[in-house]
């Protein structure tokens, strides 16, 4: 994690969280005092971690936490009063929000931060795998489109078109997608 947003109207908590985040090697820390300001800032940029100390001046913080978690770009830690912990946690945990009860100490917060880092790492890996799969699907679509062109214009069978693309890729030291894009460009212009 490289960046964190602290949303809190309490300066003592801001200082407490910032100290621990700095010791965890999080270099870019921004603090905001209201949910409205946090929403506006989050429209402009993403943070690896968003820490919400509830309640805030303009809302409880629960809706903001769920909104941020739904976007999926940030890990969210929501700190609430002990009497609200169970109810808020029950509502927020399905959205992926880590909830902590006040009073809070360094050990508890460090544990939550470690869990958030672990989840962020796992999420990053899943996103990378998802991007790879999307790329593969797009490659298959382009190659299949080129095969259809070869079948239509060159009267090849599907097997012959497949072999032609593979052979061209090997001979020209290009990927099958690059060869397919060349075929599409040639015949569709």
C-alpha positions in Angstrom: 0.0 0.0 0.0 1.3 3.4 -1.0 -1.5 5.8 -0.2 -4.1 6.3 2.5 -7.1 8.6 3.1 -8.1 9.3 6.7 -11.7 10.5 7.0 -12.1 11.8 10.6 -13.4 14.9 12.3 -11.3 14.2 15.4 -7.7 15.5 15.2 -6.4 13.1 17.9 -7.5 10.1 15.8 -6.0 11.6 12.6 -2.7 11.9 14.4 -2.9 8.4 15.9 -3.8 6.8 12.5 -1.2 8.9 10.6 1.6 7.8 12.9 0.8 4.1 12.5 0.4 4.4 8.7 3.8 6.2 8.4 5.4 3.4 10.5 3.8 1.0 8.0 5.7 2.7 5.2 2.6 4.3 3.7 4.1 7.4 2.1 1.1 9.4 0.9 -1.4 10.1 3.6 -4.3 12.6 3.2 -6.8 13.6 5.8 -10.3 14.8 5.2 -12.9 15.9 7.8 -16.2 15.0 6.2 -17.8 12.4 4.0 -18.8 14.9 1.4 -15.2 16.1 1.0 -14.0 12.4 0.9 -16.5 11.6 -1.9 -15.3 14.6 -4.0 -11.7 13.6 -3.5 -12.4 10.0 -4.4 -13.9 11.1 -7.7 -10.5 12.6 -8.6 -8.2 9.8 -7.4 -8.1 6.4 -5.7 -6.3 5.4 -2.5 -5.0 2.0 -1.5 -6.6 2.4 1.9 -9.4 4.5 3.2 -9.8 4.8 7.0 -13.1 6.2 8.3 -13.4 7.2 11.9 -17.2 7.3 12.5 -19.3 9.3 13.2 -18.5 12.3 11.1 -20.0 15.7 10.9 -22.2 15.1 7.9 -23.0 11.4 8.2 -22.2 8.2 10.1 -19.6 7.0 7.7 -21.2 3.6 7.1 -22.6 4.6 3.7 -19.3 6.1 2.6 -17.5 2.9 3.6 -19.9 0.7 1.6 -19.7 3.1 -1.4 -15.9 3.0 -1.4 -15.8 -0.8 -1.0 -18.3 -1.2 -3.8 -15.9 0.7 -6.2 -13.4 -2.0 -5.4 -10.3 0.1 -5.8 -9.5 0.6 -2.1 -9.4 -1.3 1.1 -11.7 0.2 3.7 -11.4 0.2 7.5 -14.3 1.7 9.4 -13.8 2.6 13.1 -17.1 2.8 15.1 -18.2 3.2 18.7 -18.4 -0.1 20.6 -22.2 0.1 21.0 -22.7 0.2 17.2 -20.0 -2.3 16.3 -22.1 -5.4 15.9 -24.9 -3.8 13.9 -22.5 -1.8 11.6 -20.2 -4.8 11.1 -23.1 -7.1 10.1 -24.2 -4.6 7.5 -20.7 -3.7 6.1 -18.8 -7.0 6.2 -20.6 -8.4 3.1 -19.3 -5.3 1.2 -15.7 -6.1 2.3 -15.4 -3.3 4.9 -13.2 -4.1 7.9 -14.9 -2.8 11.0 -13.1 -2.0 14.3 -14.7 -1.0 17.6 -13.5 1.9 19.7 -11.6 2.4 21.9 -8.8 1.4 19.6 -5.1 0.7 20.4 -2.1 0.3 18.2 -2.2 -3.5 18.3 -5.8 -3.8 17.1 -5.2 -1.2 14.4 -2.0 -2.8 13.3 -3.9 -6.1 13.0 -6.6 -4.5 10.9 -4.0 -2.8 8.7 -2.3 -6.1 8.1 -5.6 -7.7 7.1 -6.3 -4.8 4.8 -2.8 -5.1 3.2 -3.3 -8.8 2.7 -6.7 -8.3 1.1 -5.3 -5.5 -1.2 -2.5 -7.8 -2.3 -4.9 -10.6 -3.1 -7.2 -8.1 -4.9 -4.3 -6.8 -7.0 -3.4 -10.4 -8.1 -7.1 -11.1 -9.0 -7.3 -7.9 -11.0 -4.1 -8.8 -12.9 -5.4 -12.3 -13.7 -8.8 -10.8 -14.8 -7.0 -8.4 -17.2 -5.0 -11.3 -18.6 -8.2 -13.3 -19.2 -9.9 -10.3 -20.8 -6.9 -10.0 -23.1 -7.0 -13.6 -24.1 -10.8 -13.4 -24.9 -10.1 -10.3 -27.0 -7.3 -12.1 -28.8 -9.6 -15.1 -29.5 -12.3 -12.7 -30.9 -9.8 -11.0 -33.3 -8.4 -14.4 -34.4 -11.8 -15.8 -35.0 -12.8 -12.7 -37.0 -9.7 -13.2 -39.2 -10.6 -16.8 -39.7 -14.1 -15.9 -40.8 -12.5 -13.5 -43.3 -10.2 -16.2 -44.7 -13.1 -18.6 -44.9 -15.2 -16.0 -46.8 -12.7 -14.5 -49.1 -10.2 -17.3 -49.6 -12.6 -20.3 -49.4 -10.6 -21.9 -46.7 -12.0 -24.3 -44.1 -11.9 -23.3 -40.5 -9.0 -25.7 -40.0 -7.0 -24.3 -42.9 -7.6 -20.7 -41.7 -6.4 -21.6 -38.3 -3.3 -23.3 -39.7 -2.7 -20.3 -42.0 -2.7 -17.8 -39.1 -0.4 -20.0 -37.0 2.0 -20.5 -39.8 2.1 -16.8 -40.7 2.7 -16.0 -37.0 5.7 -18.4 -36.8 7.1 -17.4 -40.1 6.9 -13.6 -39.4 7.7 -13.9 -35.7 4.5 -12.2 -34.7 1.7 -13.2 -32.4 -1.4 -14.8 -33.9 -3.3 -11.7 -32.9 -0.9 -9.4 -34.9 -1.3 -11.7 -38.0 -5.1 -11.7 -37.5 -5.2 -7.9 -37.2 -3.2 -7.7 -40.5 -5.7 -10.0 -42.2 -8.6 -7.9 -40.9 -7.0 -4.7 -42.0 -6.2 -6.1 -45.5 -9.7 -7.5 -46.2 -12.0 -5.0 -44.4 -10.6 -1.8 -46.1 
